[in-house]
Amino acid sequence: MKHLFIINPAAGKTDKTYEYRAQIQQIAHSRGLDYQIKISQKPGDCTAFARQAAQTGEEYRIYACGGDGTLNEVVAGVAGYPNVAVTHYAGGSGNDFIKIFDHPEPFRDLQALMDCREYTFDLVRCNDDISLNICSVGLDARIGTNVSTYKRLPLVSGSMAYVLSTVVNTLKGVAEHYRVLVDGEQIDGEFTLICACNGRFYGGGFNPVPTADPSDGMLDVLLIKKVSRLKVAAVVGKYKNGLYEQYPDLIRHIRTDKLTIVCDKETPINLDGELRVAKEVNISIAKEKLRFFYPNSVHIRQTAQV
């Protein structure tokens, strides 16, 4: 088995390349691993490195060294290749996907990641892209894709960056007109945001659907109707903590394996924190699955803690 460590210097608040490299070299040598380190220089490099390894047909374990965006890129590169397993060697500000595990801290411990087991997760196809965690459009997409800007400010945590982005983007407008096509129904209206969840956590700790299961072949979709600026903070607060049922007139929960969102104009899409733009957004459970390996010391939360 080969081991590939893909480092993203742009992840998190500071460049951790030196720290990553030192830990990888020490532990890999002590274990006698057949390994390689690659460092991304621009968006798309992590995907390219992962795909190059996957296309060899050899058995690989690939370590996404960075944040959720790094993990997203690596996963996109290996989708459809059953010879590869992926994990997250966490070094970003949010590290949200792995919060589905009861103790995410061991994902920062390379020794723990070496002593591992595997689980198979669903993947989500959003137009031509692959997502592991969450896809969203509307206010939420604008907020989510601007979070990285605020994370780099001194003393600003992942959750605080999300709050700052929320405030700024709320002032720009809180609703857009969309047509949502799902399970034979067409829902036409003004929406503040639409979120399709495979995983449970994003945005530095937002947990919109605590019961979402990234291995059940279904998406948990939340449709949030137009909310006034005066009410948006309260609604987002409930949404953040998975309490959407407290607003049954504003927030609708749908479980489905696919949906289409038709927009009036080119619209931002949040894809695990990465920005995409489209007028029509097709979201579905992908035919591809992901082999994900994780420390023996942690377990997948059966019910997310909120």
C-alpha positions in Angstrom: 0.0 0.0 0.0 1.2 3.5 -0.8 0.5 6.7 1.2 0.1 10.1 -0.4 0.1 13.3 1.8 -1.4 16.3 0.0 -0.6 19.6 1.8 -2.5 22.8 1.1 -0.4 25.8 2.4 -3.5 28.1 2.0 -5.6 26.2 4.5 -6.2 27.7 7.9 -4.8 30.9 9.3 -1.2 30.1 8.7 0.9 27.9 6.3 1.5 24.6 8.1 3.6 23.0 5.4 6.8 22.9 7.5 4.9 21.4 10.5 3.1 18.8 8.3 6.3 17.8 6.5 8.3 17.3 9.7 5.6 15.1 11.3 5.0 13.1 8.1 8.7 12.4 7.5 9.3 11.3 11.1 6.3 9.0 11.4 6.4 7.6 7.9 10.1 6.7 8.2 9.6 5.1 11.6 6.8 2.9 10.2 8.7 2.1 7.0 5.9 3.4 4.8 6.0 3.8 1.0 5.0 7.5 0.9 5.1 10.7 -1.0 4.4 14.3 -0.1 2.9 16.8 -2.6 2.2 20.4 -2.0 -0.5 22.4 -3.8 0.3 25.7 -5.4 -3.1 26.7 -6.7 -6.8 25.6 -6.6 -7.2 22.3 -8.3 -3.8 20.9 -7.5 -5.1 18.7 -4.7 -7.7 17.2 -7.0 -5.0 16.6 -9.7 -2.6 15.0 -7.3 -5.2 12.7 -5.9 -6.5 11.6 -9.3 -3.0 10.9 -10.6 -2.5 8.5 -7.7 -5.9 6.9 -8.1 -5.4 6.3 -11.8 -2.4 4.1 -11.2 -4.8 1.4 -10.0 -2.6 0.8 -6.9 -3.9 0.7 -3.4 -3.5 4.2 -1.9 -4.3 5.9 1.4 -4.5 9.7 0.7 -4.3 12.2 3.5 -5.9 15.6 2.9 -3.6 17.9 4.9 -5.6 21.1 5.4 -9.2 22.2 5.9 -12.5 21.2 4.5 -11.7 22.8 1.1 -8.6 20.6 0.9 -10.7 17.5 1.8 -13.2 18.5 -0.9 -10.6 18.7 -3.6 -9.0 15.4 -2.7 -12.3 13.6 -2.6 -13.2 15.0 -6.0 -10.0 13.6 -7.3 -10.6 10.0 -6.1 -14.4 9.7 -6.8 -15.0 6.5 -8.7 -11.7 4.9 -7.8 -12.3 2.0 -5.3 -8.5 1.5 -4.9 -8.2 4.6 -2.8 -9.2 5.5 0.8 -9.1 9.1 2.0 -8.8 10.8 5.4 -8.5 14.3 6.8 -5.3 15.3 8.5 -6.9 18.3 9.9 -5.3 21.7 9.8 -8.0 24.1 8.7 -10.1 26.6 10.7 -13.3 24.7 10.6 -12.6 21.0 9.9 -16.3 20.6 9.8 -16.9 17.2 8.1 -15.0 15.3 10.8 -17.2 16.7 13.5 -19.5 13.8 12.6 -17.1 11.8 14.8 -17.3 11.8 18.5 -13.7 13.0 19.1 -12.3 15.0 16.1 -9.0 15.8 17.8 -7.3 12.5 16.8 -7.6 13.7 13.2 -4.7 16.1 14.1 -2.6 13.2 15.3 -0.8 11.4 12.5 0.0 8.4 14.6 -3.7 8.0 15.4 -4.6 8.2 11.7 -2.1 5.4 10.9 -4.0 3.1 13.3 -7.3 3.2 11.5 -10.4 1.6 10.2 -12.7 2.5 7.2 -16.2 3.5 6.6 -18.0 4.1 3.3 -19.7 7.5 2.8 -22.1 8.8 0.2 -21.0 11.5 -2.2 -23.1 14.3 -3.6 -23.0 15.4 -7.3 -23.7 19.1 -7.8 -23.7 19.8 -11.5 -20.2 18.7 -12.6 -18.7 18.7 -9.2 -18.5 16.3 -6.3 -19.2 17.2 -2.6 -18.8 15.2 0.5 -20.6 17.4 3.0 -23.0 20.2 2.2 -24.3 22.1 -0.9 -26.3 25.3 -0.5 -27.5 28.3 -2.5 -28.8 31.7 -1.6 -27.7 33.8 1.5 -26.1 30.7 2.9 -23.9 30.2 -0.1 -22.8 33.9 -0.1 -22.0 33.6 3.6 -20.2 30.3 3.4 -18.0 31.2 0.5 -16.9 34.5 2.1 -16.0 32.9 5.5 -12.4 32.1 4.5 -11.8 35.9 4.1 -12.8 36.5 7.7 -11.1 33.4 9.1 -7.7 35.0 8.3 -8.4 38.0 10.6 -6.6 37.9 13.9 -8.5 36.4 16.8 -11.4 35.3 14.6 -12.5 31.7 15.0 -14.4 29.6 12.5 -17.8 30.3 14.1 -17.0 34.0 14.5 -16.0 34.2 10.8 -19.4 32.7 9.9 -21.2 35.3 12.0 -19.3 38.2 10.5 -20.0 36.9 7.0 -23.7 36.5 7.9 -23.9 40.2 9.0 -22.2 41.5 5.9 -24.2 39.4 3.5 -27.5 40.0 5.2 -27.1 43.7 4.5 -26.8 42.9 0.8 -30.2 41.2 0.7 -31.8 38.1 2.3 -33.8 36.4 -0.5 -33.8 35.4 -4.1 -36.5 33.8 -6.4 -36.0 30.1 -7.2 -37.9 27.2 -8.6 -37.2 24.0 -6.8 -38.0 20.7 -8.5 -38.1 17.8 -6.1 -39.9 14.4 -6.1 -42.3 15.5 -8.8 -43.2 18.8 -7.1 -42.4 22.3 -8.2 -41.9 24.8 -5.5 -41.8 28.4 -6.8 -41.0 31.3 -4.5 -38.7 33.6 -2.7 -36.1 31.8 -0.6 -33.5 33.0 1.9 -31.5 29.9 1.4 -31.6 26.3 0.3 -29.3 23.7 1.9 -28.8 20.1 0.9 -27.0 18.1 3.7 -25.1 14.9 3.3 -23.0 15.6 6.4 -24.0 17.5 9.5 -21.6 20.3 10.3 -20.3 23.2 8.3 -19.5 27.0 8.5 -17.4 26.6 11.7 -20.0 24.6 13.6 -23.4 25.1 12.0 -25.4 21.9 12.4 -28.6 22.4 10.4 -29.9 18.7 10.3 -28.5 16.8 13.3 -29.9 13.6 12.1 -28.3 13.7 8.6 -26.5 10.5 7.8 -23.9 10.5 5.0 -24.3 6.8 4.4 -28.1 6.5 4.0 -28.3 7.4 0.3 -30.5 10.4 1.1 -30.1 14.2 1.2 -31.7 16.2 4.0 -32.8 19.4 2.3 -33.9 22.6 4.1 -35.9 25.2 2.2 -36.0 28.5 4.1 -38.6 31.0 2.8 -37.9 34.7 2.5 -37.1 36.1 6.0 -37.0 39.8 6.9 -33.8 41.4 8.0 -35.2 41.8 11.4 -36.0 38.1 11.8 -33.1 36.6 9.9 -30.7 36.5 12.9 -33.3 34.5 15.0 -34.0 32.1 12.2 -30.3 31.6 11.3 -29.7 31.0 15.0 -32.2 28.2 15.1 -31.0 26.8 11.8 -27.4 26.8 13.1 -28.4 24.6 16.0 -30.6 22.2 14.1 -33.8 23.6 15.5 -35.5 24.2 12.2 -38.7 22.5 13.4 -39.4 25.6 15.6 -40.2 27.5 12.3 -42.5 25.2 10.5 -44.0 28.0 8.5 -40.6 29.2 7.3 -38.4 26.1 7.0 -39.4 23.0 5.2 -37.4 19.8 5.6 -37.4 17.3 2.7 -35.6 14.0 2.4 -34.7 13.1 -1.2 -32.0 11.7 -3.3 -32.0 14.5 -5.9 -33.4 18.0 -6.6 -33.0 20.8 -9.1 -32.9 24.5 -8.2 -33.6 26.9 -11.1 -32.3 30.5 -10.5 -33.2 33.7 -12.3 -29.6 34.6 -12.7 -26.1 33.2 -12.2 -26.1 32.3 -8.5 -23.3 31.4 -6.0 -23.2 27.8 -4.8 -21.5 26.8 -1.6 -19.8 23.4 -2.2 -18.1 22.3 1.1 -16.9 25.9 1.4 -15.8 26.2 -2.2 -17.5 28.7 -4.6 -19.3 27.7 -7.8 -21.7 29.7 -9.9 -24.7 28.5 -12.0 -28.3 29.3 -13.1 -29.4 25.7 -12.7 -28.2 23.6 -9.8 -28.7 19.9 -10.0 -27.9 18.1 -6.7 -28.1 14.4 -6.2 -26.6 11.4 -4.4 -23.7 10.4 -6.6 -23.3 6.8 -7.9 -19.7 7.0 -6.6 -18.9 6.2 -2.9 -16.0 7.2 -0.7 -13.8 5.0 1.3 -12.9 7.1 4.4 -10.4 5.9 7.0 -10.3 7.3 10.5 -8.6 6.7 13.9 -9.5 3.5 15.8 -10.1 5.7 18.9 -13.1 7.6 17.4 -16.6 6.6 16.4 -19.3 8.1 14.1 -21.9 9.9 16.2 -25.2 8.1 15.7 -27.0 11.3 16.7 -25.1 14.6 16.4 -24.6 16.6 19.6 -26.2 20.0 19.5 
